[in-house]
Amino acid sequence: MSDCIFCKITAGEFGHAKGGQGTEFVYEDEICCAFRDLHPKAKTHILIVPKKHIPSIAELGVDDQAIAGHLLNSAKIIGEKLNLPGYNLQINVGKEGGQEIFHLHLHLMSNAG
């Protein structure tokens, strides 16, 4: 989706820093990437985003179930990589559920790290 910020980030087209340097990924594979939230709600706040545009869990198709599972496994890998002793995982669904960017993403948050 051309106007989706997460689509641009996952494609390497958008960066946090001026000059188009790109977003630094803490994790990336063929299905998803993960980067630090610009407005963290915890000491460690990572967003795990699928490269395929899926607006929300509410619009997850049967063919996308593997992607949802992959996001959870990626959270486990990231938690281990960052040596986090514990963390919270959160997915906001819909505007009323607190979703601000309508591209599926998983929040990994910890007061450690």
DSSP file (Angstrom, degrees, kcal/mol; ACC not computed):
  #  RESIDUE AA STRUCTURE BP1 BP2  ACC     N-H-->O    O-->H-N    N-H-->O    O-->H-N    TCO  KAPPA ALPHA  PHI   PSI    X-CA   Y-CA   Z-CA
    1    1 A M    >         0   0    0      0, 0.0     3,-1.3     0, 0.0     6,-0.2   0.000 360.0 360.0 360.0 123.4    0.0    0.0    0.0
    2    2 A S  T 3   +     0   0    0      1,-0.3     6,-0.0     5,-0.1     0, 0.0   0.741 360.0  42.9 -66.7 -28.3    1.7    3.2   -1.2
    3    3 A D  T 3  S+     0   0    0      4,-0.0     2,-0.6     5,-0.0    -1,-0.3   0.345  85.1 111.9-101.6   8.1    0.7    5.5    1.6
    4    4 A C    <>  -     0   0    0     -3,-1.3     4,-2.0     1,-0.2     5,-0.2  -0.714  56.6-153.1 -86.1 121.3    1.3    3.1    4.5
    5    5 A I  H  > S+     0   0    0     -2,-0.6     4,-2.4     1,-0.2    -1,-0.2   0.869  96.2  51.6 -61.0 -38.4    4.3    4.2    6.7
    6    6 A F  H  > S+     0   0    0      2,-0.2     4,-2.7     1,-0.2    -1,-0.2   0.853 107.0  53.3 -70.8 -32.8    5.0    0.6    7.7
    7    7 A C  H  > S+     0   0    0      2,-0.2     4,-1.5     1,-0.2    -1,-0.2   0.911 111.2  47.3 -63.4 -41.0    5.0   -0.6    4.1
    8    8 A K  H  <>S+     0   0    0     -4,-2.0     5,-2.9     2,-0.2     6,-0.8   0.905 113.0  48.2 -66.2 -41.7    7.6    2.1    3.4
    9    9 A I  H ><5S+     0   0    0     -4,-2.4     3,-1.6     4,-0.2    14,-0.2   0.943 111.3  48.7 -65.1 -47.2    9.7    1.2    6.4
   10   10 A T  H 3<5S+     0   0    0     -4,-2.7    -1,-0.2     1,-0.3    -2,-0.2   0.803 111.5  51.1 -64.5 -27.4    9.7   -2.5    5.6
   11   11 A A  T 3<5S-     0   0    0     -4,-1.5    -1,-0.3    -5,-0.2    -2,-0.2   0.473 116.4-115.8 -86.0  -2.8   10.7   -1.7    2.0
   12   12 A G  T < 5S+     0   0    0     -3,-1.6    -3,-0.2    -4,-0.3    -2,-0.1   0.672  84.2 117.9  78.2  17.1   13.6    0.5    3.3
   13   13 A E      < +     0   0    0     -5,-2.9     2,-0.4    -6,-0.2    -4,-0.2   0.565  65.4  52.2 -92.0 -10.0   12.0    3.6    1.8
   14   14 A F        -     0   0    0     -6,-0.8     9,-0.8    -5,-0.1     2,-0.3  -0.984  63.8-168.5-134.3 136.2   11.5    5.5    5.0
   15   15 A G        -     0   0    0     -2,-0.4     8,-0.2     7,-0.3     5,-0.1  -0.885  29.9-134.6-124.3 156.4   13.9    6.4    7.8
   16   16 A H  S    S+     0   0    0     -2,-0.3     2,-0.2     6,-0.3    -1,-0.1   0.858  94.1  64.8 -69.1 -36.3   13.7    7.8   11.3
   17   17 A A  S >> S-     0   0    0      5,-0.4     3,-0.8     1,-0.1     4,-0.5  -0.607  95.7-105.5 -91.0 148.8   16.7   10.1   10.5
   18   18 A K  T 34 S+     0   0    0     -2,-0.2     3,-0.2     1,-0.2    -1,-0.1  -0.358 100.9  53.1 -65.6 151.7   16.5   12.8    7.9
   19   19 A G  T 34 S-     0   0    0      1,-0.1    -1,-0.2    -4,-0.1    -2,-0.0   0.470 117.8 -90.1  98.2   3.8   18.4   12.1    4.7
   20   20 A G  T <4 S+     0   0    0     -3,-0.8    -1,-0.1    -5,-0.1    -2,-0.1   0.818  73.2 152.2  66.8  31.7   16.7    8.8    4.0
   21   21 A Q     <  -     0   0    0     -4,-0.5    -1,-0.1    -3,-0.2    -3,-0.1   0.650  52.8-123.6 -70.8 -13.6   19.2    6.7    5.9
   22   22 A G        -     0   0    0     -5,-0.4    -5,-0.4    -9,-0.1     2,-0.4   0.003  27.8 -65.6  90.6 161.3   16.6    4.1    6.6
   23   23 A T        -     0   0    0     -9,-0.8     2,-0.6   -14,-0.2    -8,-0.1  -0.684  48.3-122.2 -85.1 134.5   15.2    2.6    9.8
   24   24 A E        -     0   0    0     -2,-0.4    12,-0.5    12,-0.1     2,-0.4  -0.682  27.1-146.5 -79.1 120.5   17.6    0.5   11.8
   25   25 A F  E     -A   35   0A   0     -2,-0.6    10,-0.3     1,-0.1     3,-0.1  -0.715  17.2-164.6 -88.4 134.4   16.1   -3.0   12.1
   26   26 A V  E    S+     0   0A   0      8,-2.5     2,-0.3    -2,-0.4     9,-0.2   0.623  85.9   9.2 -85.5 -15.7   16.8   -4.9   15.3
   27   27 A Y  E     +A   34   0A   0      7,-1.3     7,-2.9     2,-0.0    -1,-0.3  -0.961  68.4 171.2-159.3 143.9   15.6   -8.0   13.4
   28   28 A E  E     +A   33   0A   0     -2,-0.3     2,-0.2     5,-0.3     5,-0.2  -0.958   6.2 154.5-156.1 140.9   14.7   -8.8    9.8
   29   29 A D        -     0   0    0      3,-2.6    -2,-0.0    -2,-0.3     0, 0.0  -0.779  61.8 -75.8-144.1-168.1   13.9  -11.9    7.8
   30   30 A E  S    S+     0   0    0     -2,-0.2     3,-0.1     1,-0.2    21,-0.0   0.691 127.3  37.6 -70.9 -17.4   12.0  -12.6    4.6
   31   31 A I  S    S+     0   0    0      1,-0.2    20,-3.0    20,-0.1    21,-0.5   0.768 122.7   1.8-105.0 -33.2    8.6  -12.3    6.4
   32   32 A C  E     - B   0  50A   0     18,-0.3    -3,-2.6    19,-0.1     2,-0.3  -0.912  50.6-149.6-148.4 171.6    9.0   -9.4    8.9
   33   33 A C  E     -AB  28  49A   0     16,-2.1    16,-3.1    -2,-0.3     2,-0.4  -0.962  11.9-149.0-142.2 161.3   11.2   -6.8   10.3
   34   34 A A  E     +AB  27  48A   0     -7,-2.9    -8,-2.5    -2,-0.3    -7,-1.3  -0.992  18.8 165.1-136.9 141.0   11.5   -5.2   13.7
   35   35 A F  E     -AB  25  47A   0     12,-1.9    12,-3.3    -2,-0.4     2,-0.2  -0.961  42.3 -83.6-149.9 162.3   12.5   -1.7   14.8
   36   36 A R  E     - B   0  46A   0    -12,-0.5    10,-0.3    -2,-0.3     2,-0.2  -0.460  47.4-111.3 -73.1 139.1   12.3    0.5   17.9
   37   37 A D        -     0   0    0      8,-2.9     8,-0.1    -2,-0.2    -1,-0.1  -0.475  14.9-139.4 -68.8 136.6    9.1    2.5   18.4
   38   38 A L  S    S+     0   0    0      1,-0.3    -1,-0.1    -2,-0.2    -2,-0.0   0.754 102.7  38.0 -67.9 -24.4    9.6    6.2   18.0
   39   39 A H  S    S-     0   0    0      6,-0.0    -1,-0.3     0, 0.0    -2,-0.0  -0.637  90.8-160.7-126.4  72.3    7.4    6.9   20.9
   40   40 A P        -     0   0    0      0, 0.0     3,-0.1     0, 0.0     5,-0.1  -0.208  20.2-166.7 -63.5 142.4    8.3    4.1   23.4
   41   41 A K  S    S+     0   0    0      3,-0.1     2,-0.3     1,-0.0    68,-0.1   0.325  78.5  27.6-103.7   2.0    5.9    3.1   26.2
   42   42 A A  S    S-     0   0    0      1,-0.1    69,-0.2    68,-0.0     3,-0.1  -0.939  95.7 -93.1-152.7 168.8    8.6    1.1   28.0
   43   43 A K  S    S+     0   0    0     -2,-0.3     2,-0.5     1,-0.2    68,-0.2   0.913 122.8  31.3 -55.5 -44.2   12.4    1.0   28.3
   44   44 A T  E    S+ C   0 110A   0     66,-2.9    66,-2.4    68,-0.1     2,-0.4  -0.978  74.2 166.2-114.2 122.2   12.4   -1.5   25.4
   45   45 A H  E     + C   0 109A   0     -2,-0.5    -8,-2.9    64,-0.2     2,-0.4  -0.880   7.6 176.0-140.6 104.1    9.6   -1.0   22.9
   46   46 A I  E     -BC  36 108A   0     62,-2.9    62,-2.9    -2,-0.4     2,-0.5  -0.874  20.3-146.3-111.8 139.2   10.0   -2.9   19.6
   47   47 A L  E     -BC  35 107A   0    -12,-3.3   -12,-1.9    -2,-0.4     2,-0.6  -0.925   8.8-159.4-104.1 127.7    7.5   -3.0   16.7
   48   48 A I  E     -BC  34 106A   0     58,-2.8    58,-2.5    -2,-0.5   -14,-0.2  -0.943  17.9-177.4-109.4 118.8    7.4   -6.3   14.8
   49   49 A V  E     -B   33   0A   0    -16,-3.1   -16,-2.1    -2,-0.6    56,-0.2  -0.955  24.2-129.3-126.8 127.2    5.9   -5.7   11.4
   50   50 A P  E     -B   32   0A   0      0, 0.0   -18,-0.3     0, 0.0     4,-0.2  -0.460  17.2-134.1 -70.0 148.7    5.1   -8.2    8.5
   51   51 A K  S    S+     0   0    0    -20,-3.0     2,-0.4    -2,-0.1   -19,-0.1   0.772  89.0  80.8 -73.6 -25.6    6.4   -7.1    5.1
   52   52 A K  S    S-     0   0    0    -21,-0.5     2,-0.7     1,-0.1   -21,-0.0  -0.663  93.5-115.7 -79.3 134.1    3.0   -8.1    3.6
   53   53 A H        +     0   0    0     -2,-0.4    -2,-0.1    50,-0.1    50,-0.1  -0.616  45.8 161.4 -75.5 113.8    0.4   -5.3    4.1
   54   54 A I        -     0   0    0     -2,-0.7    50,-4.2    -4,-0.2     6,-0.1  -0.985  32.7-146.0-128.1 117.8   -2.4   -6.7    6.4
   55   55 A P        -     0   0    0      0, 0.0     2,-0.3     0, 0.0    -1,-0.1   0.857  66.9 -33.9 -58.1 -40.2   -4.4   -3.9    7.9
   56   56 A S    >   -     0   0    0     46,-0.1     3,-1.4    47,-0.1    48,-0.1  -0.975  63.8 -87.2-167.3 172.5   -5.2   -5.6   11.2
   57   57 A I  G >  S+     0   0    0     -2,-0.3     3,-1.8    35,-0.3    -1,-0.1   0.853 122.3  65.5 -57.8 -34.5   -5.8   -8.9   12.9
   58   58 A A  G 3  S+     0   0    0      1,-0.3    -1,-0.3    -3,-0.1    35,-0.0   0.741 106.5  41.6 -61.9 -21.9   -9.5   -8.3   12.1
   59   59 A E  G <  S+     0   0    0     -3,-1.4     2,-0.3     2,-0.1    -1,-0.3   0.191  82.6 132.0-110.6  14.5   -8.6   -8.6    8.4
   60   60 A L    <   -     0   0    0     -3,-1.8     2,-0.1    -6,-0.1    -3,-0.1  -0.538  47.4-145.5 -68.9 124.5   -6.2  -11.5    8.8
   61   61 A G    >   -     0   0    0     -2,-0.3     3,-1.7     1,-0.1     4,-0.3  -0.449  24.8-106.8 -88.8 165.0   -7.0  -14.1    6.1
   62   62 A V  G >  S+     0   0    0      1,-0.3     3,-1.2     2,-0.2     4,-0.3   0.874 122.8  55.6 -56.1 -38.6   -6.7  -17.9    6.5
   63   63 A D  G 3  S+     0   0    0      1,-0.2    -1,-0.3     2,-0.1     3,-0.3   0.620 103.1  57.6 -70.6 -11.9   -3.7  -17.8    4.2
   64   64 A D  G X> S+     0   0    0     -3,-1.7     4,-1.6     1,-0.2     3,-0.7   0.407  73.3  99.0 -98.1   0.4   -2.0  -15.3    6.6
   65   65 A Q  H <> S+     0   0    0     -3,-1.2     4,-2.0    -4,-0.3     5,-0.2   0.863  79.8  56.0 -58.8 -36.6   -2.2  -17.5    9.7
   66   66 A A  H 3> S+     0   0    0     -3,-0.3     4,-2.3    -4,-0.3    -1,-0.3   0.852 103.6  55.2 -64.6 -33.2    1.5  -18.5    9.3
   67   67 A I  H <> S+     0   0    0     -3,-0.7     4,-2.2     2,-0.2    -1,-0.2   0.926 106.0  50.9 -64.9 -43.9    2.5  -14.8    9.3
   68   68 A A  H  X S+     0   0    0     -4,-1.6     4,-1.5     1,-0.2    -2,-0.2   0.924 112.6  45.9 -60.4 -44.6    0.8  -14.2   12.7
   69   69 A G  H  X S+     0   0    0     -4,-2.0     4,-2.2     1,-0.2    -1,-0.2   0.877 109.3  55.8 -64.1 -37.3    2.6  -17.2   14.1
   70   70 A H  H  X S+     0   0    0     -4,-2.3     4,-2.6     1,-0.2    -2,-0.2   0.871 102.4  55.8 -63.9 -37.5    5.8  -16.0   12.6
   71   71 A L  H  X S+     0   0    0     -4,-2.2     4,-1.9     2,-0.2    -1,-0.2   0.912 108.5  48.4 -60.7 -42.0    5.4  -12.6   14.4
   72   72 A L  H  X S+     0   0    0     -4,-1.5     4,-1.7     2,-0.2    -2,-0.2   0.917 112.1  47.7 -65.5 -43.3    5.2  -14.4   17.7
   73   73 A N  H  X S+     0   0    0     -4,-2.2     4,-2.1     1,-0.2    -1,-0.2   0.879 109.5  54.2 -65.1 -36.5    8.3  -16.6   17.0
   74   74 A S  H  X S+     0   0    0     -4,-2.6     4,-2.7     1,-0.2    -1,-0.2   0.876 104.3  55.2 -64.1 -37.1   10.2  -13.5   15.9
   75   75 A A  H  X S+     0   0    0     -4,-1.9     4,-2.8     2,-0.2    -1,-0.2   0.909 107.0  50.5 -60.7 -41.9    9.3  -11.8   19.3
   76   76 A K  H  X S+     0   0    0     -4,-1.7     4,-2.1     2,-0.2    -2,-0.2   0.929 111.4  47.7 -60.5 -46.3   10.9  -14.8   21.0
   77   77 A I  H  X S+     0   0    0     -4,-2.1     4,-2.6     2,-0.2    -2,-0.2   0.912 113.3  47.6 -62.1 -44.0   14.0  -14.5   18.9
   78   78 A I  H  X S+     0   0    0     -4,-2.7     4,-2.6     2,-0.2    -2,-0.2   0.916 109.4  53.3 -65.1 -44.2   14.2  -10.7   19.6
   79   79 A G  H  <>S+     0   0    0     -4,-2.8     5,-2.7     1,-0.2    -1,-0.2   0.906 113.0  44.3 -57.1 -42.4   13.7  -11.2   23.3
   80   80 A E  H ><5S+     0   0    0     -4,-2.1     3,-1.3     3,-0.2    -2,-0.2   0.919 112.0  52.3 -67.1 -44.1   16.6  -13.7   23.4
   81   81 A K  H 3<5S+     0   0    0     -4,-2.6    -2,-0.2     1,-0.3    -1,-0.2   0.872 114.2  42.7 -59.9 -38.8   18.8  -11.5   21.2
   82   82 A L  T 3<5S-     0   0    0     -4,-2.6    -1,-0.3    -5,-0.1    -2,-0.2   0.376 109.7-124.2 -90.2   4.6   18.2   -8.5   23.5
   83   83 A N  T < 5 +     0   0    0     -3,-1.3    -3,-0.2     1,-0.2    30,-0.1   0.879  45.9 173.1  54.8  42.5   18.6  -10.7   26.6
   84   84 A L      < -     0   0    0     -5,-2.7    -1,-0.2    -6,-0.2     3,-0.1  -0.707  28.5-156.2 -83.8 125.7   15.3   -9.6   28.0
   85   85 A P  S    S-     0   0    0      0, 0.0     2,-0.3     0, 0.0    -1,-0.1   0.703  77.6  -9.4 -73.2 -17.7   14.3  -11.6   31.1
   86   86 A G        +     0   0    0     -7,-0.1    26,-0.4     2,-0.0     2,-0.3  -0.956  66.3 175.9-171.6 158.1   10.6  -10.9   30.4
   87   87 A Y        -     0   0    0     -2,-0.3     2,-0.4    23,-0.1    23,-0.2  -0.983  26.0-116.9-163.2 163.4    8.4   -8.8   28.1
   88   88 A N  E     -D  109   0A   0     21,-3.5    21,-2.7    -2,-0.3     2,-0.4  -0.859  19.2-153.3-107.1 145.2    4.8   -8.0   27.1
   89   89 A L  E     +D  108   0A   0     -2,-0.4     2,-0.4    19,-0.2    19,-0.2  -0.971  18.5 177.8-116.6 135.6    3.4   -8.6   23.7
   90   90 A Q  E     -D  107   0A   0     17,-2.0    17,-3.2    -2,-0.4     2,-0.4  -0.998  17.8-172.8-142.8 135.6    0.5   -6.5   22.5
   91   91 A I        -     0   0    0     -2,-0.4     2,-0.4    15,-0.2    15,-0.1  -0.986  15.9-152.6-124.9 119.5   -1.5   -6.3   19.3
   92   92 A N        -     0   0    0     -2,-0.4     2,-0.5    13,-0.4   -35,-0.3  -0.750   9.9-157.9 -89.5 138.0   -4.0   -3.4   19.0
   93   93 A V        -     0   0    0     -2,-0.4     4,-0.4     4,-0.2   -37,-0.1  -0.956  51.1 -17.8-124.3 115.5   -7.0   -4.1   16.8
   94   94 A G  S > >S-     0   0    0     -2,-0.5     5,-2.5     2,-0.2     3,-0.9   0.199  86.5 -74.0  77.0 160.4   -9.1   -1.3   15.2
   95   95 A K  G > 5S+     0   0    0      1,-0.3     3,-1.6     3,-0.2    -1,-0.1   0.896 133.7  52.3 -56.0 -44.1   -9.3    2.4   16.2
   96   96 A E  G 3 5S+     0   0    0      1,-0.3    -1,-0.3     2,-0.1    -2,-0.2   0.717 106.9  54.8 -68.6 -19.7  -11.4    1.5   19.3
   97   97 A G  G < 5S-     0   0    0     -3,-0.9    -1,-0.3    -4,-0.4    -4,-0.2   0.330 126.9 -98.0 -93.7   5.8   -8.7   -1.0   20.3
   98   98 A G  T < 5S+     0   0    0     -3,-1.6     2,-0.4     1,-0.3    -3,-0.2   0.509  70.3 152.2  93.9   5.2   -5.9    1.6   20.2
   99   99 A Q      < +     0   0    0     -5,-2.5    -1,-0.3     1,-0.2     3,-0.1  -0.567  13.1 170.8 -72.9 127.5   -4.6    0.8   16.7
  100  100 A E        +     0   0    0     -2,-0.4     2,-0.5     1,-0.3    -1,-0.2   0.730  66.6  47.1-106.6 -33.2   -3.0    4.0   15.2
  101  101 A I  S    S-     0   0    0      2,-0.1     2,-1.9     4,-0.0    -1,-0.3  -0.962  78.3-140.2-114.4 123.9   -1.3    2.6   12.1
  102  102 A F  S    S+     0   0    0     -2,-0.5     2,-0.3    -3,-0.1   -46,-0.1  -0.413  72.6  95.1 -91.5  65.1   -3.4    0.2   10.0
  103  103 A H  S    S-     0   0    0     -2,-1.9    -2,-0.1   -50,-0.1   -47,-0.1  -0.920  89.3-100.4-144.8 120.2   -0.8   -2.3    9.2
  104  104 A L        +     0   0    0    -50,-4.2     2,-0.3    -2,-0.3   -50,-0.1  -0.090  55.0 162.9 -45.0 133.3   -0.6   -5.3   11.5
  105  105 A H        -     0   0    0    -13,-0.2     2,-0.5   -56,-0.2   -13,-0.4  -0.985  31.8-138.2-156.0 151.1    2.1   -5.0   14.0
  106  106 A L  E     -C   48   0A   0    -58,-2.5   -58,-2.8    -2,-0.3     2,-0.5  -0.930  16.3-142.7-112.1 129.0    3.1   -6.6   17.3
  107  107 A H  E     -CD  47  90A   0    -17,-3.2   -17,-2.0    -2,-0.5     2,-0.6  -0.811  10.6-166.4 -91.1 128.5    4.5   -4.5   20.2
  108  108 A L  E     +CD  46  89A   0    -62,-2.9   -62,-2.9    -2,-0.5     2,-0.4  -0.974  18.5 176.7-111.6 115.1    7.2   -6.1   22.3
  109  109 A M  E     +CD  45  88A   0    -21,-2.7   -21,-3.5    -2,-0.6     2,-0.3  -0.956   9.3 162.3-128.3 139.3    7.7   -4.1   25.5
  110  110 A S  E     -C   44   0A   0    -66,-2.4   -66,-2.9    -2,-0.4   -23,-0.1  -0.995  39.6-141.7-150.4 148.7    9.9   -4.6   28.5
  111  111 A N  S    S+     0   0    0     -2,-0.3     2,-0.2   -68,-0.2   -24,-0.1   0.435  90.0  75.6 -87.1  -0.3   11.2   -2.5   31.4
  112  112 A A              0   0    0    -26,-0.4    -2,-0.2     1,-0.2   -68,-0.1  -0.576 360.0 360.0 -98.1 168.5   14.5   -4.4   31.0
  113  113 A G              0   0    0     -2,-0.2    -1,-0.2   -30,-0.1   -29,-0.1   0.416 360.0 360.0 102.4 360.0   17.0   -3.8   28.3
